[in-house]
Amino acid sequence: MLNSAGHSDAQRENAALISIRDLNYRYAGTDAPALRNLTLAVPEGGTFGLLGPNGAGKSTLLALLTGLITPPAGAVKVAGHDLARDAARVQAISALVPQDYAFYPGLSARENLEFFAGIYRLDARRKRRQFEYCVDVCRLQDVLDRPAQQYSGGVKRRLNLAIGLLNAPRILYLDEPTVGIDALSRQCIIEAIQALKAEGVTLVYTSHYMEEVEAICDTLAVIDRGRVVVRDSMDRLLQRGSGKQLQLKLQAPPSALLIDELAPFEPRRLDALRWTLQLREGAAQLPQLLQRMALHGAVIEQLQFGVSRLEQVYMALLEGRELP
Amino acid sequence: MNGQALKACVRKEVLLLSRDRHGLALLFVMPVVFILVMSLALQNEFAARAGKKIAVLVLDRDGSEASRQLLARLSASNAFTLEQRGTAAGGAQAVEAQLRGAALSGNYAFALAIAPGYGDNLARAPAAGDAAQVTLMVAPDTGKQTEMIFRAALRESLGRQRVDRLLEALPGAALGDQVLDRDLAVSYAYAPGAVARAPSAVQQNVPAWLVFAVFFVAIPLSNTLIRERQLGMARRLRSTNVGSFTVLSSKWITYFAINQLQVVSMLAIGVYLMPLLGAEALQLQGSKSALALIAAALSVAALGYALLIAALARTTEQATLLGGAGNIILAALGGIMVPKFVMPAAMQAATNVSPMAWGLDGFLDVLLRGAGCAQVWPKAAALVAFGLVALLIAHGVQRRRMD
């Protein structure tokens, strides 16, 4: 597969921290494979977004990468180790932050962190250092000794993340780490993720919040029905999708006459006031279009051209449409 | 297996269990309540089986040599404890009231009065219309079987005394007990020494409910495992390189220790608390190492069973239901709720399907029959085998589910 910059899979694999080649996986008792000939390379450093609808194969891929399911020999290499043969080494340099609150609600944050420090076999010095780091990054100081079952959803998510940071992983898998929490806690988690990124940790991130993915991820792969639909850098994907689409927000709904007038621009209604138009010949058509609209008395509140939101690109990719 | 990770897991299990008030109540309070209630409630039943004498109040209004002989003859049967009391003034009605009061007091199974002139009337044949020479009052809680036995014994004593008096007139025709007993030979179906003594209520109930309690680890242990699965903890732990063997071993170690604590505390209750409540103290006979062997094997069986429940159930509710109902069935079958020795032969044979019966028999072998390791090891081996088979099945079920 070539991306828009013209890099081949082989070139990417050479520079990849995680490389997956022709990976197939089928759950026992099911007809359809969860993953089919999946090939993917995740570069070292930065945030790699993994998008796809429910049932696309993201969870299976994460389960394979974190050693919960054994992949076929040779199909997955992480930091040069074959995951099938050397799972323990791979697990020692990686951590999973699952979508569930995967800690003991009957224990406090301190007790949960101490338990996982024991699981990761941290010596006393490293344990103290990592403990302080995790508490600081995830802002858990005020709740350390309270039972975790008393925490708000946001604090629970922060503790979930803190546990994932205890072994100072080189690769951190984040499975929808901000689902169902308030804006403040989400911001806290996003800041923690940005800090990890700055420290050189490779983050593999799945989420259904497109704005979040757009803000955090450097590279993106969209998976559907067990296959990679696209894999590219975020910038290039957004540029690919930006093309010739004009997004408008009007002050009042347009008249039927105006809609007829705009027919050559393939108007698409998002809601009563928001519309998209296609400028097939590019920005040169913009003055003419705006003039026609002014003649019909349409007042434009917002206008956007040459920028595409990830959600539109994502939807277009899944629907097999041409990128806007 | 890494020691640091194992230590962290064990510490976590202990912390979680120490905060689980319901789990602790199930493991420690429930069996204590059963031991106290069942031992105290069934004290008399067990005592009767063990040969405790039946209490009889006697009002000897005759005070003759003959009435004393009658009472001596009843006492000689070793089945009754006769307590004599003086007669209140006021004639026949007062005597009847006194008898009734004694029978209703709950202290005596029977109250009997020997009429004045009993000795003088022995030699003559009773005529129609004569008043009864002995009046018997039966307590309301005395079983029909006991009543019939006492009446038979009383009738036999009265009859013998009358016959003896008649035979006195025939020279050389003495009819002593030795002569009569020659016609009767008694033997016991069990081998001599096989049953040193019948169990008392405490001796039966402490090990029985202790076995029941040990199997109740199935509920907290399976709930912990299922909660870990539901919370995603199992997934997270598997994504570390800690290894499921370490995780499982930590649970096994913790709950094994809990089981041993249950055994020690229940035995201590039998030895120290029960006598304070008026019951017989538990006698710790037999070898201590045999006791420890059975306790350890019982724990292996209970933990294997707990892991099987955890593998079969998908929710904590299912595990609680399966574990609780399963335990009750095993207990009913295993002679925990109803002692094995009161069951008919077919039911006694059926108890052998329950591992609780193997555990209880092992404890009773040690506590009642003074058995050592050499005698109880087959039962211990059966319990360990049960635990390991349950563990293998649990592993198979879990593996299939993960696939």
Chai-1 contact restraints between the chains, C-beta under 6 A:
chainA,res_idxA,chainB,res_idxB,connection_type,confidence,min_distance_angstrom,max_distance_angstrom,comment,restraint_id
A,A28,B,D403,contact,1.0,0.0,6.0,A-B,restraint_1
A,T66,B,S239,contact,1.0,0.0,6.0,A-B,restraint_2
A,L68,B,R238,contact,1.0,0.0,6.0,A-B,restraint_3
A,L68,B,S239,contact,1.0,0.0,6.0,A-B,restraint_4
A,A88,B,N241,contact,1.0,0.0,6.0,A-B,restraint_5
A,Q91,B,T240,contact,1.0,0.0,6.0,A-B,restraint_6
A,Q91,B,N241,contact,1.0,0.0,6.0,A-B,restraint_7
A,A92,B,N241,contact,1.0,0.0,6.0,A-B,restraint_8
A,L96,B,S239,contact,1.0,0.0,6.0,A-B,restraint_9
A,P98,B,G232,contact,1.0,0.0,6.0,A-B,restraint_10
A,P98,B,R235,contact,1.0,0.0,6.0,A-B,restraint_11
A,P98,B,R236,contact,1.0,0.0,6.0,A-B,restraint_12
A,D100,B,L231,contact,1.0,0.0,6.0,A-B,restraint_13
A,D100,B,G232,contact,1.0,0.0,6.0,A-B,restraint_14
A,A102,B,L231,contact,1.0,0.0,6.0,A-B,restraint_15
A,A102,B,G232,contact,1.0,0.0,6.0,A-B,restraint_16
A,A102,B,M233,contact,1.0,0.0,6.0,A-B,restraint_17
A,A102,B,R236,contact,1.0,0.0,6.0,A-B,restraint_18
A,G106,B,L16,contact,1.0,0.0,6.0,A-B,restraint_19
A,G106,B,R19,contact,1.0,0.0,6.0,A-B,restraint_20
A,F115,B,A8,contact,1.0,0.0,6.0,A-B,restraint_21
A,F115,B,K12,contact,1.0,0.0,6.0,A-B,restraint_22
A,G118,B,Q4,contact,1.0,0.0,6.0,A-B,restraint_23
A,G118,B,A5,contact,1.0,0.0,6.0,A-B,restraint_24
A,G118,B,A8,contact,1.0,0.0,6.0,A-B,restraint_25
A,I119,B,A5,contact,1.0,0.0,6.0,A-B,restraint_26
A,I119,B,A8,contact,1.0,0.0,6.0,A-B,restraint_27
A,I119,B,T240,contact,1.0,0.0,6.0,A-B,restraint_28
A,I119,B,V242,contact,1.0,0.0,6.0,A-B,restraint_29
A,R121,B,N2,contact,1.0,0.0,6.0,A-B,restraint_30
A,R121,B,Q4,contact,1.0,0.0,6.0,A-B,restraint_31
A,R121,B,A5,contact,1.0,0.0,6.0,A-B,restraint_32
